[in-house]
Amino acid sequence: MQVELRDIEIFLTLAEELHFGRTAARLHVSQARISQAISQQERRLGAPLFDRSNRRRISLTPLGRQLRDDLRPIYAGLRDSLERARLAARGITAVLRVGMLSSNAHDLRPYWDVFRARHPWWKLQVQQASFVDPFTVLRRGEVDVLVCWLPIEEPDLTVGPILFAEPRVLAVAADHGLARRTSVSLEVLGDFQHSDVESRPDYWADSFVPPHTRAGRLIERGPLVRNSEEILTLISLGEIVNLFPAHMTRYWVRPDIVYLPVRDMDALPFALVWRSGAETDLIRALAQAVRDLGSHPASP
């Protein structure tokens, strides 16, 4: 049975997204192309890979789950082999892939520049990573290092040097009752809903957004979100308020959002994080570059 590499990519992406529209957008193809590829695979196998009985969300069948688990390492190996061959043709011997949970990759250019200057035969790739189930991309080997806020309490992960630490800001709609203030206290979160994130570590609830104000009032969790765009949409509609690190005020400027400094919260540190069992010379070299330059807050 002949299967194209692109069809494997379509199947694995749909198995992750479980949504035809998001899969098509991620792969830059039409939904019809996704549906056609999956239908062809199902005809070849003689059984469905996805349960489409729920119009809002599809799910993997037992066969689909088995195929996903079998194909993931094979596809990753093929993709990495092709990438290594392409880079070797350009004289590049290895690639370090850095995933960013923060949005301020430009602020961290000094670290990237030092790494590249010291190791010109290695390539550094910086990409955005999802804060939904954030450590999965590390454990799957899709990125080598994460720039991630602390704390991290994962026994298989190593927390490296801190890159920066930032104060928190509260994002509210431009016409919100708080929008005219120059700053706020954590206590105001007891009056409004805050977003929550799917598949986040439980201990992040106490660090990024505490469960209670300092006076003991409950901070109510609102709708589950998957990305910053969803959060900002809900904020702009006045449905929630949301805490962010301060660099959001520069990288996500919008006319319908106001960011207010939070006076009584500690700065949020961000560090390098990697799989302990997959530490390489490239990871150690980037960590050393960060240590040599020293951690610093992002530029105001």
Protein Blocks (a to p, Z undefined) as FASTA:
>chain_A
ZZdfklmmmmmmmmmnopaklmmmmnopafklmmmmmmmmmmmnopafbdckbmkbccdd
fklmmmmmmmmmmmmmmmmmmmmmmmmmnopabdcddddfbfclmmmmmmmmmmmmmmmm
bccddddddfehkllmmmnopafbdcdddddddfkbccdddfbdcdddddddfkbmklmp
mbdcfklmmmpccdddehiafklmmmmmcfbdfkopacddddddfbfklmmmmmmnopac
cdddfklmmmmgcfkbccdddfkbccddddddddfklccfklmmmmmmmmmnopadddZZ
